[in-house]
């Protein structure tokens, strides 16, 4: 999936070509996926930070920045923020695409990650979307 140039410029790209956006931009990414009949299988929340050898790495962003998936909350506890959607047995592809959009938006808003994470992470939160078109989805289900 190719995103619009404007939206792509707002994304952070990992060394593995995974994309993630700030909350104010992730909804546009969701819209572009849905407009192209691509379903959201879910997503993960990343905290992007400077590399520290004592921090567990989810993925590298570049040679000195990493994304972590274990994020400290304001309460001092560690959290992993993610969600998933799967196609229901009798659901059409279009129904699944629409439902995956509404579920993703609902979860992102409900998680309210930026307000619940520790202060040092509040400005470094990004949303990585996991998505698939109908052809890729059928191939996944055959495995």
Backbone as a chain_set.jsonl record, in Angstrom:
{"seq": "XXXXXXXXXXXXXXXXXXXXXXXXXXXXXXXXXXXXXXXXXXXXXXXXXXXXXXXXXXXXXXXXXXXXXXXXXXXXXXXXXXXXXXXXXXXXXXXXXXXXXXXXXXXXXXXXXXXXXXXXXXXXXXXXXXXXXXXXXXXXXXX", "coords": {"N": [[0.855, -1.19, 0.0], [0.611, 2.105, -0.927], [0.921, 5.117, 0.623], [-0.438, 8.463, 0.662], [1.733, 11.137, -0.362], [1.885, 13.287, 1.425], [0.944, 12.165, 3.831], [2.765, 10.059, 4.155], [5.128, 11.438, 4.64], [4.705, 12.267, 7.214], [4.945, 10.015, 8.672], [6.845, 7.78, 10.749], [9.514, 5.702, 9.935], [10.57, 2.431, 10.23], [13.68, 0.505, 10.247], [12.91, -1.785, 9.033], [10.994, -1.06, 7.298], [8.511, -0.586, 8.431], [5.69, 1.382, 9.203], [4.689, 4.13, 11.244], [2.555, 6.404, 12.979], [1.923, 9.58, 14.578], [-0.752, 10.205, 16.91], [-2.49, 12.193, 15.939], [-2.282, 11.881, 13.221], [-2.691, 9.216, 12.564], [-5.344, 8.507, 12.1], [-5.914, 9.492, 9.564], [-4.257, 7.814, 8.114], [-5.569, 5.396, 8.559], [-7.985, 5.96, 7.23], [-7.031, 6.18, 4.568], [-6.21, 3.56, 4.091], [-8.654, 2.143, 4.319], [-10.113, 3.368, 2.288], [-8.859, 2.185, 0.17], [-9.733, -0.356, 0.257], [-8.518, -2.0, 2.141], [-7.927, -3.98, 4.94], [-7.62, -3.59, 8.481], [-5.62, -5.417, 10.524], [-4.93, -4.929, 13.025], [-2.909, -3.257, 15.469], [0.013, -1.691, 16.925], [1.362, 0.122, 19.664], [4.024, 2.316, 19.734], [6.823, 3.603, 21.513], [9.071, 5.962, 20.689], [12.474, 6.394, 20.983], [15.768, 7.524, 22.024], [18.485, 5.328, 21.44], [19.274, 3.001, 23.953], [21.27, 0.811, 25.613], [20.216, -0.715, 27.655], [17.55, -0.957, 27.281], [14.785, -2.817, 26.166], [14.416, -3.58, 22.774], [11.97, -3.04, 20.33], [11.907, -2.436, 17.593], [14.31, -1.065, 15.308], [14.64, 2.351, 14.451], [16.45, 4.123, 13.258], [20.046, 4.529, 13.148], [20.452, 5.531, 15.724], [18.046, 5.674, 17.057], [15.291, 3.978, 18.562], [12.327, 1.92, 18.644], [10.181, 1.117, 21.221], [8.107, -1.352, 22.738], [7.239, -1.943, 25.218], [6.016, 0.063, 27.539], [6.327, 2.484, 30.013], [3.892, 3.4, 32.379], [2.136, 6.206, 33.893], [1.603, 5.32, 36.412], [3.76, 3.827, 37.084], [3.814, 1.187, 36.29], [4.552, -1.263, 33.726], [3.423, -1.296, 30.363], [1.956, -2.841, 27.472], [0.65, -1.809, 24.56], [-1.745, -2.707, 22.324], [-3.852, -3.951, 19.642], [-6.279, -6.025, 17.952], [-7.98, -7.275, 15.04], [-10.081, -9.593, 13.417], [-11.335, -11.328, 10.596], [-14.693, -12.277, 10.561], [-16.454, -15.41, 10.312], [-18.746, -15.476, 8.495], [-18.686, -13.002, 7.425], [-18.505, -10.477, 4.951], [-15.781, -9.341, 2.846], [-15.794, -6.527, 2.545], [-17.413, -5.774, 4.707], [-15.784, -6.59, 6.817], [-13.563, -4.902, 6.406], [-14.718, -2.362, 6.935], [-15.537, -2.764, 9.613], [-13.072, -3.274, 10.826], [-11.929, -0.789, 10.659], [-13.628, 0.802, 12.317], [-13.282, -0.524, 14.774], [-10.53, -0.155, 15.216], [-10.295, 2.658, 15.408], [-11.931, 3.102, 17.64], [-10.512, 1.684, 19.662], [-8.003, 3.016, 19.673], [-8.774, 5.575, 20.53], [-9.899, 4.912, 23.019], [-7.75, 3.754, 24.415], [-6.124, 5.959, 24.949], [-3.398, 6.606, 25.132], [-1.379, 8.636, 25.183], [-2.059, 10.153, 27.403], [-1.829, 8.416, 29.501], [0.694, 7.327, 29.702], [4.014, 7.426, 31.131], [5.537, 10.588, 31.779], [7.957, 11.04, 30.352], [7.566, 9.655, 27.997], [5.379, 10.712, 26.708], [5.44, 12.499, 24.445], [6.479, 10.915, 22.511], [4.995, 8.936, 21.337], [3.793, 6.638, 18.957], [1.72, 5.148, 16.433], [1.591, 2.038, 15.042], [0.329, 0.43, 12.287], [-1.145, -2.645, 11.37], [-1.858, -4.154, 8.432], [-3.749, -5.477, 5.639], [-4.494, -6.594, 2.323], [-7.278, -8.101, 0.537], [-6.388, -10.289, -1.021], [-3.851, -10.894, 0.099], [-4.709, -11.561, 2.635], [-6.163, -13.935, 2.228], [-4.056, -15.615, 1.481], [-2.632, -15.658, 3.885], [-4.397, -17.03, 5.552], [-4.337, -19.555, 4.512], [-2.026, -20.651, 5.387]], "CA": [[0.0, 0.0, 0.0], [1.315, 3.379, -0.957], [0.17, 6.2, 1.247], [-0.228, 9.76, 0.022], [3.034, 11.731, -0.018], [1.704, 14.125, 2.617], [0.84, 11.29, 5.0], [4.01, 9.307, 4.278], [6.118, 12.339, 5.245], [4.414, 12.382, 8.646], [5.199, 8.718, 9.307], [8.184, 7.362, 11.121], [9.733, 4.455, 9.215], [11.603, 1.606, 10.857], [14.64, -0.077, 9.303], [12.2, -2.878, 8.368], [9.956, -0.396, 6.502], [7.234, -0.478, 9.128], [5.293, 2.774, 9.364], [3.913, 4.487, 12.431], [2.176, 7.81, 12.979], [1.395, 10.211, 15.788], [-2.203, 10.025, 17.005], [-3.222, 13.144, 15.097], [-2.167, 11.482, 11.818], [-3.011, 7.803, 12.349], [-6.716, 8.374, 11.588], [-5.815, 9.684, 8.116], [-3.68, 6.56, 7.596], [-6.666, 4.43, 8.573], [-8.892, 6.321, 6.138], [-6.424, 5.833, 3.279], [-6.274, 2.101, 3.965], [-10.04, 1.738, 4.095], [-10.469, 3.847, 0.945], [-8.249, 1.259, -0.787], [-10.305, -1.67, 0.556], [-7.522, -2.743, 2.915], [-8.39, -4.184, 6.312], [-6.671, -3.463, 9.586], [-5.562, -6.594, 11.393], [-4.669, -4.411, 14.361], [-1.828, -2.289, 15.558], [0.847, -1.631, 18.122], [1.8, 1.452, 20.052], [5.465, 2.419, 19.924], [7.464, 4.796, 22.066], [10.321, 6.131, 19.959], [13.431, 7.029, 21.876], [17.192, 7.35, 21.726], [18.965, 3.993, 21.789], [19.86, 2.758, 25.262], [21.554, -0.627, 25.615], [19.456, -1.376, 28.723], [16.132, -0.92, 26.936], [14.404, -3.841, 25.18], [14.095, -2.964, 21.484], [10.95, -3.635, 19.476], [12.482, -2.286, 16.256], [15.193, 0.087, 15.103], [14.162, 3.394, 13.544], [17.682, 4.433, 12.538], [21.214, 4.073, 13.912], [20.473, 5.964, 17.13], [16.698, 5.689, 17.646], [14.595, 2.695, 18.613], [10.932, 1.903, 19.094], [9.947, 0.123, 22.261], [6.704, -1.719, 22.872], [6.948, -1.968, 26.656], [5.999, 1.498, 27.842], [6.008, 2.752, 31.419], [2.749, 4.265, 32.617], [2.256, 7.181, 34.983], [1.505, 4.594, 37.681], [4.993, 3.08, 37.288], [3.691, -0.15, 35.702], [4.874, -1.403, 32.312], [2.27, -1.652, 29.543], [2.062, -3.093, 26.044], [-0.609, -1.358, 23.978], [-1.994, -3.207, 20.976], [-5.211, -4.416, 19.395], [-6.375, -6.859, 16.758], [-9.285, -7.56, 14.436], [-10.015, -10.706, 12.482], [-12.554, -11.479, 9.811], [-15.644, -13.275, 11.062], [-16.681, -16.476, 9.341], [-19.727, -15.174, 7.443], [-18.564, -11.583, 7.131], [-17.906, -10.177, 3.652], [-14.538, -8.584, 2.963], [-16.127, -5.11, 2.763], [-17.892, -5.628, 6.091], [-14.601, -6.694, 7.672], [-12.786, -3.673, 6.244], [-15.405, -1.283, 7.673], [-15.493, -3.056, 11.052], [-11.694, -3.116, 11.307], [-11.73, 0.655, 10.824], [-14.318, 1.302, 13.514], [-12.637, -1.095, 15.955], [-9.23, 0.491, 15.419], [-10.527, 4.022, 15.892], [-12.449, 2.995, 19.004], [-9.445, 1.264, 20.567], [-7.006, 4.093, 19.784], [-9.345, 6.617, 21.384], [-10.114, 4.383, 24.364], [-6.45, 3.564, 25.07], [-5.697, 7.278, 25.425], [-2.022, 6.323, 25.535], [-0.616, 9.854, 25.469], [-2.405, 10.662, 28.734], [-1.598, 7.421, 30.554], [2.103, 6.933, 29.795], [4.915, 8.253, 31.915], [5.788, 11.88, 31.144], [9.074, 11.011, 29.401], [7.13, 9.024, 26.754], [4.159, 11.343, 26.198], [5.61, 13.106, 23.124], [7.175, 9.986, 21.619], [4.077, 7.836, 21.044], [3.428, 6.424, 17.563], [0.818, 4.02, 16.197], [1.954, 1.188, 13.916], [-0.851, -0.294, 11.828], [-0.942, -3.914, 10.665], [-2.938, -4.149, 7.455], [-3.649, -6.503, 4.601], [-5.574, -6.58, 1.335], [-8.04, -9.361, 0.523], [-5.551, -11.339, -1.594], [-2.848, -11.272, 1.112], [-5.407, -12.185, 3.749], [-6.452, -15.322, 1.842], [-2.789, -16.334, 1.547], [-2.32, -15.832, 5.311], [-5.313, -18.014, 6.132], [-3.992, -20.873, 3.99], [-0.811, -21.126, 6.084]], "C": [[0.886, 1.232, 0.0], [0.393, 4.433, -0.353], [0.441, 7.492, 0.485], [1.112, 10.332, 0.49], [2.954, 12.517, 1.276], [1.684, 13.258, 3.872], [2.129, 10.513, 5.226], [5.085, 10.154, 4.96], [5.92, 12.475, 6.752], [4.73, 11.099, 9.413], [6.652, 8.619, 9.755], [8.342, 5.97, 10.513], [10.859, 3.685, 9.891], [12.571, 1.085, 9.804], [14.02, -1.246, 8.547], [11.014, -2.371, 7.551], [8.567, -0.457, 7.129], [6.953, 1.003, 9.353], [4.512, 2.969, 10.651], [3.69, 5.993, 12.42], [1.804, 8.28, 14.38], [-0.128, 10.065, 15.754], [-2.955, 10.963, 16.071], [-3.17, 12.784, 13.619], [-2.623, 10.051, 11.54], [-4.424, 7.617, 11.778], [-6.768, 8.604, 10.076], [-5.23, 8.432, 7.471], [-4.756, 5.482, 7.53], [-7.627, 4.709, 7.419], [-8.321, 5.935, 4.774], [-6.437, 4.324, 3.057], [-7.68, 1.657, 3.595], [-10.503, 2.175, 2.71], [-9.906, 2.941, -0.147], [-8.668, -0.179, -0.524], [-9.31, -2.602, 1.259], [-7.982, -2.793, 4.36], [-7.245, -3.995, 7.297], [-6.737, -4.726, 10.427], [-5.291, -6.186, 12.831], [-3.559, -3.39, 14.326], [-1.104, -2.384, 16.883], [1.192, -0.179, 18.399], [3.296, 1.385, 20.329], [5.789, 3.678, 20.711], [8.82, 4.871, 21.372], [11.271, 6.945, 20.822], [14.859, 6.807, 21.4], [17.612, 5.969, 22.211], [19.627, 3.996, 23.166], [20.055, 1.256, 25.365], [20.787, -1.391, 26.681], [17.962, -1.46, 28.434], [15.813, -1.997, 25.914], [13.861, -3.196, 23.905], [12.99, -3.744, 20.786], [11.433, -3.6, 18.025], [13.373, -1.055, 16.229], [14.522, 1.064, 14.146], [15.322, 3.838, 12.658], [18.842, 4.069, 13.452], [21.251, 4.546, 15.362], [19.094, 6.063, 17.782], [16.057, 4.316, 17.534], [13.122, 2.93, 18.931], [10.841, 0.801, 20.142], [8.456, -0.14, 22.352], [6.275, -1.845, 24.32], [7.13, -0.543, 27.144], [5.542, 1.71, 29.279], [4.842, 3.735, 31.523], [3.016, 5.245, 33.751], [2.23, 6.516, 36.345], [2.754, 3.751, 37.97], [4.971, 1.667, 36.727], [4.105, -0.118, 34.235], [3.648, -1.881, 31.555], [2.699, -1.956, 28.112], [0.689, -2.763, 25.477], [-0.725, -1.906, 22.556], [-3.45, -3.624, 20.855], [-5.204, -5.274, 18.14], [-7.828, -7.0, 16.316], [-9.086, -8.745, 13.499], [-11.368, -10.833, 11.792], [-13.42, -12.584, 10.412], [-16.025, -14.216, 9.94], [-17.624, -16.073, 8.201], [-19.702, -13.697, 7.028], [-17.942, -11.39, 5.741], [-16.611, -9.383, 3.874], [-14.831, -7.113, 3.253], [-16.631, -4.855, 4.174], [-16.713, -5.672, 7.061], [-13.758, -5.42, 7.605], [-13.408, -2.541, 7.058], [-15.338, -1.505, 9.187], [-14.078, -2.87, 11.604], [-11.357, -1.639, 11.504], [-12.372, 1.134, 12.12], [-13.688, 0.747, 14.785], [-11.307, -0.415, 16.248], [-9.393, 1.896, 15.98], [-11.004, 3.998, 17.34], [-11.342, 2.648, 19.999], [-8.422, 2.38, 20.759], [-7.521, 5.187, 20.703], [-9.497, 6.153, 22.83], [-8.792, 4.199, 25.122], [-5.924, 4.862, 25.671], [-4.25, 7.239, 25.927], [-1.264, 7.575, 25.958], [-0.887, 10.403, 26.866], [-2.062, 9.684, 29.852], [-0.138, 7.007, 30.694], [2.883, 7.902, 30.66], [5.308, 9.493, 31.106], [6.899, 11.814, 30.098], [8.695, 10.385, 28.062], [6.008, 9.786, 26.05], [4.298, 11.917, 24.785], [6.258, 12.165, 22.116], [6.313, 8.796, 21.208], [3.684, 7.834, 19.565], [2.573, 5.175, 17.455], [1.22, 3.306, 14.907], [0.726, 0.364, 13.548], [-0.444, -1.568, 11.09], [-2.13, -4.069, 9.728], [-2.674, -5.139, 6.342], [-4.787, -6.304, 3.594], [-6.204, -7.975, 1.287], [-7.192, -10.526, -0.009], [-4.526, -11.831, -0.568], [-3.505, -11.998, 2.283], [-5.711, -13.663, 3.446], [-5.189, -16.173, 1.894], [-2.403, -16.609, 2.999], [-3.15, -16.958, 5.92], [-5.018, -19.434, 5.644], [-2.799, -21.474, 4.718], [-1.141, -21.837, 7.358]], "O": [[1.788, 1.374, 0.825], [-0.752, 4.606, -0.771], [1.427, 7.6, -0.244], [1.566, 10.048, 1.599], [3.843, 12.427, 2.123], [2.335, 13.583, 4.865], [2.544, 10.325, 6.369], [5.862, 9.642, 5.766], [6.868, 12.767, 7.481], [4.778, 11.095, 10.643], [7.545, 9.276, 9.221], [7.421, 5.156, 10.566], [11.954, 4.209, 10.098], [12.316, 1.208, 8.607], [14.554, -1.66, 7.517], [10.14, -3.145, 7.16], [7.561, -0.386, 6.422], [7.859, 1.78, 9.655], [3.772, 2.089, 11.088], [4.517, 6.756, 11.922], [1.426, 7.489, 15.244], [-0.715, 9.831, 14.698], [-3.955, 10.567, 15.473], [-3.943, 13.33, 12.833], [-2.911, 9.71, 10.392], [-4.666, 6.659, 11.044], [-7.573, 7.983, 9.382], [-5.667, 8.032, 6.392], [-4.84, 4.742, 6.55], [-8.034, 3.787, 6.713], [-9.044, 5.42, 3.92], [-6.656, 3.868, 1.934], [-7.866, 0.88, 2.658], [-11.211, 1.431, 2.031], [-10.417, 2.929, -1.267], [-8.039, -1.114, -1.02], [-9.267, -3.807, 1.009], [-8.377, -1.779, 4.934], [-6.075, -4.212, 6.981], [-7.786, -5.063, 10.977], [-5.408, -6.999, 13.748], [-3.3, -2.749, 13.308], [-1.54, -3.055, 17.819], [1.3, 0.638, 17.485], [3.771, 0.515, 21.059], [5.106, 4.695, 20.585], [9.621, 3.94, 21.463], [10.935, 8.02, 21.32], [15.118, 6.011, 20.497], [17.158, 5.497, 23.253], [20.426, 4.874, 23.491], [19.094, 0.5, 25.219], [20.717, -2.619, 26.612], [17.196, -1.974, 29.249], [16.493, -2.092, 24.892], [12.954, -2.365, 23.958], [13.066, -4.966, 20.665], [11.377, -4.606, 17.318], [13.21, -0.129, 17.024], [13.912, 0.659, 13.156], [15.179, 3.916, 11.438], [18.642, 3.365, 14.442], [22.019, 4.004, 16.157], [18.982, 6.488, 18.932], [16.25, 3.594, 16.556], [12.731, 3.99, 19.419], [11.36, -0.3, 19.959], [7.641, 0.741, 22.077], [5.081, -1.854, 24.619], [8.239, -0.009, 27.163], [4.512, 1.188, 29.705], [4.812, 4.761, 30.844], [4.004, 5.121, 34.474], [2.757, 7.055, 37.318], [2.806, 3.043, 38.977], [6.009, 1.007, 36.69], [4.021, 0.921, 33.579], [2.918, -2.755, 32.024], [3.677, -1.401, 27.61], [-0.314, -3.362, 25.866], [0.1, -1.602, 21.694], [-4.187, -3.647, 21.841], [-4.249, -5.255, 17.364], [-8.762, -6.862, 17.106], [-8.038, -8.877, 12.867], [-12.406, -10.482, 12.354], [-12.941, -13.673, 10.727], [-15.933, -13.869, 8.763], [-17.306, -16.321, 7.038], [-20.614, -13.221, 6.352], [-16.969, -12.061, 5.396], [-16.384, -8.829, 4.95], [-14.187, -6.514, 4.114], [-16.31, -3.827, 4.772], [-16.649, -4.889, 8.008], [-13.295, -4.922, 8.631], [-12.705, -1.841, 7.788], [-15.113, -0.566, 9.951], [-13.903, -2.368, 12.714], [-10.595, -1.282, 12.403], [-11.724, 1.799, 12.927], [-13.57, 1.467, 15.776], [-10.996, -0.129, 17.404], [-8.7, 2.275, 16.924], [-10.536, 4.781, 18.167], [-11.252, 3.26, 21.064], [-8.018, 2.66, 21.888], [-6.787, 5.674, 21.562], [-9.248, 6.921, 23.76], [-8.722, 4.456, 26.324], [-5.352, 4.867, 26.761], [-3.927, 7.764, 26.992], [-0.581, 7.572, 26.982], [-0.02, 11.055, 27.449], [-2.008, 10.071, 31.019], [0.235, 6.398, 31.697], [2.469, 9.039, 30.889], [5.397, 9.435, 29.879], [6.798, 12.465, 29.058], [9.419, 10.558, 27.081], [5.725, 9.509, 24.885], [3.354, 11.828, 23.999], [6.554, 12.568, 20.991], [6.835, 7.766, 20.781], [3.303, 8.858, 18.999], [2.679, 4.261, 18.272], [1.192, 3.89, 13.824], [0.152, -0.318, 14.397], [0.488, -1.562, 10.287], [-3.277, -4.112, 10.174], [-1.546, -5.582, 6.126], [-5.892, -5.901, 3.958], [-5.715, -8.909, 1.923], [-7.281, -11.637, 0.514], [-4.352, -13.036, -0.387], [-2.934, -12.928, 2.851], [-5.536, -14.528, 4.304], [-5.243, -17.331, 2.308], [-1.898, -17.689, 3.307], [-2.643, -17.747, 6.717], [-5.406, -20.406, 6.292], [-2.588, -22.685, 4.666], [-0.239, -22.296, 8.06]]}, "num_chains": 1, "name": "protein.A"}
